[in-house]
């Protein structure tokens, strides 16, 4: 039996999150929604994502901050999270 894939959707656009969540949930993914706000510590965000351990992160690049893009870069450079 295949493991259910976990998707983390990061966006400030509530409508986009609703549409993506509806679609991915319908396709059998376990969907989690998260806002990574500017005031949130980058290291704390990375640690919370590590604990959650998603298979895929969908980042709304149009509304992404430099900090959110930096979080993705940090995750890709870390050997324990580079698979995301």
ROSE-4610 file (N, C-alpha, C; in Angstrom, 1 decimal, always signed):
// ROSE-4610
residu = [X/X/X/X/X/X/X/X/X/X/X/X/X/X/X/X/X/X/X/X/X/X/X/X/X/X/X/X/X/X/X/X/X/X/X/X/X/X/X/X/X/X/X/X/X/X/X/X/X/X/X/X/X/X/X/X/X/X/X/X/X/X/X/X/X/X/X/X/X/X/X/X/X/X/X/X/X/X/X/X/X/X/X/X/X/X/X/X/X/X/X/X/X/X/X/X/X/X/X/X/X/X/X/X/X/X/X/X/X/X/X/X/X/X/X/X/X/X/X/X/X/X/X/X/X/X/X/X/X/X/X/X/X/X/X/X/X/X/X/X/X/X/X/X/X/X/X/X/X/X/X/X/X/X/X/X/X/X/X/X/X/X/X/X/X/X/X/X/X/X/X/X/X/X/X/X/X/X/X/X/X/X/X/X/X/X/X/X/X/X/X/X/X/X/X/X/X/X/X/X/X/X/X/X/X/X/X/X/X/X/X/X/X/X/X/X/X/X/X/X/X/X/X/X/X/X/X/X/X/X/X/X/X/X/X/X/X/X/X/X/X/X/X/X/X/X/X/X/X/X/X/X]
num = [1/1/1/2/2/2/3/3/3/4/4/4/5/5/5/6/6/6/7/7/7/8/8/8/9/9/9/10/10/10/11/11/11/12/12/12/13/13/13/14/14/14/15/15/15/16/16/16/17/17/17/18/18/18/19/19/19/20/20/20/21/21/21/22/22/22/23/23/23/24/24/24/25/25/25/26/26/26/27/27/27/28/28/28/29/29/29/30/30/30/31/31/31/32/32/32/33/33/33/34/34/34/35/35/35/36/36/36/37/37/37/38/38/38/39/39/39/40/40/40/41/41/41/42/42/42/43/43/43/44/44/44/45/45/45/46/46/46/47/47/47/48/48/48/49/49/49/50/50/50/51/51/51/52/52/52/53/53/53/54/54/54/55/55/55/56/56/56/57/57/57/58/58/58/59/59/59/60/60/60/61/61/61/62/62/62/63/63/63/64/64/64/65/65/65/66/66/66/67/67/67/68/68/68/69/69/69/70/70/70/71/71/71/72/72/72/73/73/73/74/74/74/75/75/75/76/76/76/77/77/77/78/78/78/79/79/79/80/80/80/81/81/81/82/82/82/83/83/83/84/84/84]
x = [+0.8/+0.0/+0.9/+0.6/+1.4/+1.0/+2.1/+1.9/+1.2/+0.3/-0.4/+0.6/+0.7/+1.6/+1.1/+2.0/+1.7/+2.1/+1.2/+1.5/+1.3/+2.3/+2.2/+2.0/+0.9/+0.5/+0.8/+1.7/+2.0/+1.6/+0.6/+0.2/-0.6/-0.5/-1.3/-2.7/-2.9/-4.1/-5.1/-6.1/-7.0/-7.8/-8.2/-8.9/-8.1/-6.8/-5.9/-5.7/-5.5/-5.3/-6.5/-7.7/-9.0/-9.0/-8.7/-8.8/-7.8/-6.5/-5.5/-5.8/-6.2/-6.6/-7.7/-8.7/-9.8/-9.3/-8.5/-8.0/-7.1/-6.1/-5.1/-5.8/-6.7/-7.5/-8.3/-8.9/-9.7/-8.8/-7.5/-6.6/-5.9/-6.3/-5.9/-4.7/-4.3/-3.2/-3.7/-2.8/-3.0/-2.5/-3.4/-3.1/-3.0/-2.0/-1.8/-1.6/-2.2/-2.1/-1.3/-0.4/+0.4/+0.7/+0.7/+1.2/+2.5/+3.5/+4.8/+5.0/+4.6/+4.6/+6.0/+6.1/+7.4/+7.9/+7.0/+7.5/+7.9/+7.6/+8.0/+9.5/+10.2/+11.6/+11.8/+12.8/+13.1/+13.5/+14.3/+14.8/+13.6/+12.7/+11.6/+10.7/+10.5/+9.7/+10.3/+11.6/+12.3/+12.1/+12.3/+12.1/+10.7/+9.7/+8.3/+8.0/+8.6/+8.5/+9.2/+10.3/+11.1/+10.2/+9.6/+8.7/+7.5/+7.0/+5.8/+6.2/+7.4/+8.0/+7.0/+6.7/+5.9/+6.7/+6.0/+6.6/+6.8/+5.8/+5.9/+5.5/+6.1/+5.7/+5.3/+4.1/+3.6/+3.7/+4.6/+4.7/+4.2/+3.3/+2.7/+3.8/+4.6/+5.7/+5.3/+4.1/+3.6/+3.4/+3.1/+2.9/+3.9/+5.0/+6.0/+6.9/+7.4/+8.3/+9.7/+10.7/+12.1/+12.4/+11.8/+12.0/+11.4/+10.3/+9.6/+10.5/+11.0/+11.9/+13.2/+13.7/+14.9/+14.7/+13.5/+13.1/+13.2/+12.7/+12.8/+14.2/+15.0/+16.5/+17.2/+16.9/+17.5/+17.1/+15.8/+15.3/+16.0/+16.3/+16.9/+18.4/+19.0/+20.5/+20.7/+19.7/+19.9/+19.7/+20.6/+20.5/+19.3/+18.8/+17.6/+16.3/+16.3/+15.1/+15.2/+16.3/+16.6/+15.6/+15.0/+14.1/+12.8/+12.5/+11.2/+11.1]
y = [-1.2/+0.0/+1.2/+2.2/+3.4/+4.4/+5.1/+6.1/+7.3/+7.9/+9.1/+10.2/+10.9/+12.0/+13.3/+14.0/+15.2/+16.4/+17.3/+18.6/+19.7/+20.6/+21.9/+23.0/+23.7/+24.8/+26.1/+27.0/+28.2/+29.4/+30.1/+31.3/+32.2/+33.5/+34.5/+34.7/+34.1/+34.2/+33.1/+33.4/+32.4/+31.7/+32.4/+31.7/+30.6/+31.0/+30.1/+28.8/+29.1/+28.0/+27.0/+27.6/+26.8/+26.0/+26.6/+25.8/+24.7/+25.0/+24.0/+22.9/+23.3/+22.3/+21.4/+21.9/+21.1/+20.1/+20.6/+19.8/+18.7/+19.0/+18.0/+17.0/+17.5/+16.6/+15.6/+16.1/+15.2/+14.2/+14.5/+13.5/+12.6/+12.7/+11.7/+12.2/+13.4/+14.0/+14.4/+14.4/+15.0/+16.4/+17.4/+18.8/+19.5/+20.3/+21.2/+22.6/+23.6/+25.0/+25.8/+26.6/+27.4/+28.7/+29.7/+31.1/+31.3/+31.6/+31.9/+33.4/+34.0/+35.5/+36.0/+37.3/+38.0/+38.1/+38.2/+38.3/+37.0/+35.9/+34.6/+34.4/+33.8/+33.5/+32.5/+32.7/+31.8/+30.4/+30.4/+29.2/+28.4/+29.1/+28.5/+27.9/+28.6/+28.1/+26.8/+26.8/+25.7/+24.5/+24.7/+23.6/+23.1/+23.9/+23.4/+22.6/+23.0/+22.3/+20.9/+20.9/+19.6/+18.6/+19.2/+18.3/+17.7/+18.6/+18.2/+17.2/+17.4/+16.5/+16.3/+17.4/+17.2/+16.6/+15.9/+15.4/+16.5/+17.4/+18.5/+19.8/+20.9/+22.2/+23.0/+23.6/+24.4/+25.9/+26.7/+28.1/+29.0/+29.9/+30.9/+31.9/+31.8/+32.6/+34.1/+34.3/+35.6/+36.4/+35.8/+36.5/+36.2/+35.5/+35.1/+36.3/+36.2/+37.2/+36.6/+37.5/+37.0/+36.0/+36.1/+35.2/+33.8/+33.8/+32.5/+31.8/+32.6/+32.0/+31.5/+32.2/+31.8/+30.5/+30.4/+29.1/+27.9/+28.1/+27.0/+26.7/+27.7/+27.5/+26.8/+27.2/+26.5/+25.0/+24.7/+23.4/+22.5/+23.1/+22.4/+22.2/+23.1/+22.9/+22.0/+21.6/+20.8/+19.3/+18.4/+17.1/+16.3/+16.7/+16.0/+16.4/+17.6/+18.1/+18.3/+18.0/+18.3/+17.5/+16.4/+15.5/+16.2/+17.2/+17.9/+18.7]
z = [+0.0/+0.0/+0.0/-0.9/-1.0/+0.2/+0.6/+1.7/+1.1/+1.9/+1.4/+1.4/+0.3/+0.2/+0.9/+1.6/+2.3/+1.5/+1.4/+0.7/+1.6/+1.6/+2.4/+1.4/+1.5/+0.6/+1.4/+0.9/+1.5/+0.6/+1.0/+0.3/+1.2/+0.8/+1.5/+0.9/-0.3/-1.0/-0.6/+0.2/+0.7/-0.3/-1.4/-2.5/-3.2/-3.4/-4.0/-3.2/-1.9/-0.9/-0.9/-1.0/-1.0/-2.3/-3.4/-4.7/-4.7/-4.3/-4.3/-3.3/-2.1/-1.1/-1.6/-2.2/-2.7/-3.8/-4.7/-5.8/-5.2/-4.5/-4.0/-3.0/-2.2/-1.3/-2.1/-3.2/-4.1/-4.8/-5.0/-5.6/-4.6/-3.4/-2.4/-1.6/-1.6/-0.8/+0.5/+1.5/+2.8/+2.7/+2.8/+2.6/+3.9/+4.0/+5.1/+4.6/+5.2/+4.8/+5.9/+5.4/+6.3/+5.7/+6.6/+6.2/+6.9/+6.2/+6.7/+6.7/+7.9/+7.9/+8.1/+7.7/+7.8/+9.2/+10.2/+11.6/+12.1/+11.5/+12.0/+11.7/+12.7/+12.6/+11.5/+10.6/+9.5/+10.0/+11.0/+11.6/+12.2/+12.9/+13.5/+12.4/+11.3/+10.2/+9.6/+9.4/+8.9/+9.8/+11.1/+12.1/+12.1/+12.0/+12.0/+10.7/+9.6/+8.4/+8.5/+9.1/+9.3/+10.1/+11.2/+12.0/+11.2/+10.4/+9.6/+8.5/+7.9/+6.9/+5.7/+5.0/+3.8/+2.6/+1.7/+0.5/-0.5/-0.5/-1.5/-0.8/-1.2/-0.7/-2.0/-2.0/-3.0/-2.5/-3.0/-2.6/-3.7/-3.3/-4.2/-4.4/-5.5/-5.7/-6.0/-6.5/-6.9/-5.6/-4.5/-3.2/-2.2/-2.6/-1.7/-1.3/+0.0/+0.5/+0.3/+0.4/+0.4/+1.4/+2.6/+3.7/+3.3/+2.7/+2.3/+1.2/+0.3/-0.7/-0.1/+0.9/+1.6/+2.4/+3.0/+3.7/+2.7/+1.5/+0.5/+0.2/+0.0/-0.3/+0.9/+2.1/+3.3/+3.3/+3.0/+3.0/+1.9/+0.7/-0.4/-0.1/+0.7/+1.0/+2.2/+3.0/+4.1/+3.7/+4.0/+3.5/+4.0/+5.2/+5.7/+5.1/+4.4/+3.8/+2.3/+1.7/+0.3/-0.6/-0.1/-0.9/-1.1/-0.4/-0.5/-1.9]
